[in-house]
């Protein structure tokens, strides 16, 4: 709609302003716009159609019928390397099952762990454990001896030691499963974690902006790579730094387990699996402001900014061919998001990364074009072409990772 309206409107404007045998053709490069008509307007001498409206009338009419908000040119320091307008990007997150393991307790069998927890229950002695489990002394004694070997059980008094009672709490956490949402846009970046989906949206809810893809489609491979990413963030980085596993476990577990988590912080490990019941990714929106520098890293997401190419070619009547020099072709390119003149020469036939409603209003765009159009010689014919296209840009994944970190809650603080 925008391409068709501006094309027809510009044709009328140049029909009024350029009065000597001018041909105006409108072309289309961008697939998101409807193909424009190619009217031919030829006016010689004073033979000018009296049906053409004045420039002020056309501007007023275009303002009244504009489908986009009327705006003036943005008063910003324009640099072609920066984003010409605000852009919302959507970073993919996937749901995972996070299973907590205690490296020592995991070596005990399920029956041994059950006996251990039963012994820690107030008012439950060895006879009660034997009755509940149905284990004979021949089966129960080896379990108790093994617990005693770790220093967790006193055989003479048939009671748990102080460290044994602490470890009994750890047994309650061993094997517990939690749900996490982890970003999956770049394997080289630091893993970002959300404990709920409150800030995420489904793909079918995204109508504008740019959506990033996942770095791996195979779920089995993805789980392995995400385990590595999460381990790099959560794991210990020497004696001075414990990593972020303990803060995460405190968020996942109730406050009653914080003491044992801290006491056994070096013994905890985890296993990550893709949540098969949640088959689709969800997305976190991040808004980048106008003028934002998108970076120049190797891994980049392609962006396409909408532009309008304006070209003029000239022809001379044969009678004047030896008298007047033929002017060189004139070409201008304007950013449809800011109205600024673009210096780049290569353009793409791609859909715009910005929605049409973010483009300049027609009056503002026409005002910019009119200031750049060279004056016409009444003896030289002109052919004007208007071509809608897009200018290729790129958004570095390193920049995305940096902006994502800014929007994430700290594991050591309260979840936002």
N, C-alpha and C positions, 0 to 999 in steps of 0.2 A: 504494500500500500504506500509506504514511504517513497520507494523508488519511483512508482508510477506518478504520484502527485508532484514530486519535485521535478521529475522529467518534463511533464506537461507544463508545469509552471515556468520552468526555465526556458522552454521553447517559446512561450508567449513573450517573456521578457526580452529575449534576444531578437525576436521578430520586431519589437518596438524600437529597441536601441540601435540595432545594426541595420542599416537601410540600403545596402548595396548588394544585391544578388547573393544572399547568404543562405547556405544550406546547413540545417541543424539536424544532426542525427544522434540518436541516443542508443547506446549499446549496453550490454549487460554482461558482467563477469561473475558477479556473486550469485550463487544458486538460490539464495534465500529471497531474492527479489523477483517480482514479476517482470517479464521482458517488456521493455518500453517501445513505444511506437517510434518510427523514424520519419517525421514529417519533413517535407522539403519546402523551404520558403525562398522564393526568388523575387527580389524587388530591384528594379532598375530605375535610376534617376528618381523622379518624384512619384513613381508608381508604387505607393505604400498603402496597404489596406487600412481603411478607416475604421475597421472593426476592432483593432488592437487596443486594449485598455492602456491607460497610463501606468507608469512604473509604480506610482503611489497607490493606484487603485488595485494593482496586482498584489502588491505587498499587503494591503489591507484585506483583500480577499483570501490570500494564502493564510493570513493570521487567523481569520475567522474559521476556515475549514481545516486548520491544522489538527492532525490526530495525535500529535505529541505536544507536550507543554511548551508554551512560548518562553524562551529564555534568551539571555544575552550571552555573548562569548565569555567564556570563563577567564577571569583575571588571574591567571596562574603563570608561573615560569615554565614555559613549555619546552620539553626535551623529548625528542623522538624515542629515546631509549627507555623512557619511563611510561607508566600506564597513563593513557590519555583520559581515563575516567575511572571512577570507582568500580571495582570488580569483586564479586563474591565467588569464592572458590569453595568446593565441597570436597572434604577429605574423607576417604573411605575408612570405616571402622568395622571390624568383624568381632563376633562374640566367641569367646573361648571358655573352656572349662579348665580351671586352675586347681590342680590337686596337690595338696600339701603333704609332704613326707618328712618324717624324722629319720635321719640316716641310721640311727641305732635301733629305734623301735620298729622300723620297717623290716628288720631281720627277724623279729619275733613273729611267730605264727598268729593267726587270728584267735585261736584258743588261748594262747599265752597272754595276748593283749586283753582278752575278756577277763581272764582270771586276775590280771593286774588291776584293771579298773574295779572289779568286784571287791578286791581287798581294800581298795581306797574308799569304799562306801562306808559311811558311819554305821556302826552296829553290825557289820558283816564280818564274820571270822572265817577261818579256814573250813570249819564244818558246814557253814552256810554255802560257801563256794562249792564244796564237794556236792552238796545236795542240789544246788541250782544247776551246776554243769553236768552232774551225773558222772563225773570222773572218779575213777577208783584211785586209791593211794598210789598204785603203781604208775598211773598216768600223771597224777598231780605232783608227786614228789619231784620228778625231773624239771618240771616247770618252775617250782619254787626254788630249787637249787640253782637254776639258771638266773633267776631274779636276784638271788643272794650273791651270785658271782659278780653281778654288776653293782652290788652294794645297795640294792633297792629293798631287800627283804632280810629280816632277821629270823633265822631258822629256830633259834632257841625260844624266842618269845612269840613266834608266828605272827609278827606284825611288820608293817612297812617301815623302813627307815625314813628320816626327814627328806633325804634326796629321793627316796622311793615315792613319797607322797607328791613331791614336785613333778616327778616323771609321770605319775598317774594322770596329772592334768595334761601333760604332753600327749599321752595315749589318746585322750579325747579329741585332740586336734589331728593326730596322725591319720592320713587318708581322707580328711575332710575336703569337700569339693566346693569351689566358689566360681562365680561367673565374673568375667572381665570383658571389657571391650578394648581392643588394641588397634591402633591405626595401621594401615597396610599400604601406604602410598609409596614408600621408599624403604628398601631393605637396609640401606646404609645409615639411615637416620636413627636417632634414639627413639626407642619404643615409647609411645604415649598411651596412658591408661585412663579409662573411665570405668567407674564402678557401677554406673547405671546408664540407661539409654535416654535419659530425660533431655539431653541436649542434642540428640541425634534425630535425623529425619530419614524417611524411606526415600528411595530413588524416585518413585512416582509422585512425590510431593515437590520435587525440584522442577521449577518451570523456567528459571533464568539462571545465569551464572555459568561457571565452568566446573565440571565434575572430573575429578582425578580418578584414575583406575588403580586397581590393586597390582602390586609388583609380581604376584604369582597366582595362577588360576587353579593349579592342582592343590587340593586341600591337604593332602599328605605332606607335600613338599612345603606348603605354606606353614603348617604346624611346626615343622622342624626349624625353618628359618625364623619364625616368630619366637620359638623357644630360645634360639641363640640371641636374638635381639633383646628379649626380656632378661636373659641371663646377664648380658653385658651391662644392662642398667641396674639390675637388682643385686648382682653378685658383689662380693667383697673385692676392694681394690687395694689390698694391702692391710697392714696392721692398723694404720691410722684411719682408714675409711672402711666402713662395714657395708657400703652399698645401700640400696633402698628397699631391700627385702623386708627388713624388720618394720619400717614404717607402713609398708603395704599390708603386712600380716596383722598389724594392730588395727588397721582400718577394716580388714575383712573379719576379724574375730571380735568377740565381745571383750569388754574391759576386764572381765574375770580372768582372761587368759594372758593378759599383758605381762604379768610377772614371769610366767613360765616361758613366754616367747623371748623375753630379754635374757632369762637365765640360760636358755638353750639356743641362742641366736646363731651360733656357728654350726648347729646340727640340722637346721632346716633346709629342705630342698623342695623342688616343685616339678610338676609335669604339666605341660600345656597341650591341650587338644582342641581342635575346632569343634564348636557346638553344632552338631549335625542337625539339630532341630531348628536352628536359625540359619536357613540356607542363604539368605541375601545380606549383602553389606548394608550398612546404614552410614549416614554422612553427617559430618560436622561442618557447619558453615563458618568461614573466615572471610571477613571483608577487608580488602586492600584499598587504601584511599587513592584518589587521583594524584598523579605525580609520584607514585610509589615506584622505586627501582626494583625491577623483577629479577635482578641478578644475572650472572653470566656463567654459572656452573655448567658442567658437562651434561648432567641429567636434567632435562628441561621439558616442561609441558608447553606445547605450541598454543599460541593465542593468535587471534585474528581480529584486527581493528578495522571497522568499516571506513572506507574512503570514497571520495568522488573524484574521478579524473576528468579534467576539463581540457580539451584540445582544440586548437584552431589551425587549419591549413588554408592557404590563400591561392587564388587563381587570378590571372590577368586576362582581360579581353585581348584578342590577337592584335587589335589596332594599337594597343599600348605596350605590347610585349617588349618592344625595343626602346621604350621611353622610360619605363618605371622598373626599378629593381623589385624582384619578387621577395616579399618578406619571408623570413624563416618561420617554420611552424612554431606555434606557442603551445606549451603544455604546463598545466598546473594540476596539483593534486591537493585536495583538502581533506582533513580529518573530519568525518561527520560527527564526531563526539565533541570536538572543541572548535572546529572552524579554522584551525591553523593550517598553513601551507606546509606540505610534506616535501622533503627533498629526495626521498628514496624513489628509485625507478622501477623496482620489481614488486609485483603484486600477485595475489593468489586468488583462485576461484574457490573460496571456502566460505562456509557460514561464519557470520560474525560471532565473536565471543561475548559481545555486548548486545542486549536486546534493543529493539527499535525505539522503545520509549525513552531510552537514555540518549538518543541522538538529538542534535540541536533542532530547535524549531525552524521551520522553513524561512520565516522572516530573517532570523539571525544568520542562517546559512547564505541566503541570497545577498544580504548586506556584505558579507565577507567576500563573496565571489565578485560582486560589482566593483569593489575597491581594487581588485587585482586584474580585471579585464582591461587589456590595452585599448586605446581609442581606435575606432575604425576609420580607414581611408575610404571616402565615398566612391573612389574609382576602382577599388580592389574588392573582389568577391571573397567571402569567407565561408568556410564550412566548420561548424562547431559540433563537437562530439562530447557527449557526457557519458561516462562509463562508471558504473558502480562496481567496486571491487573490495578487497580486503588487504590489509598490510600485515605481514607475518611478524609476530613477536614471540617471545618465549619467557616462561616463568621457571626459574631454577628450583629444583626440588630442595636444594639446601635452604633457599629463602622460605619455601613452604614449611620446612621443618622448624626453622627459627620462629616463624609467626605462629605455628601450631603450639610450640612450647609456651609462648606468651599467653595463649588462651586457655592453657590447661591448669587445673588446680594442683597444688603441691601435694605430694604424698605425705609430707610431714605436717600438713595443715588440714583444715576442714575442706571437704569437697564442696565445690561451688555448684 
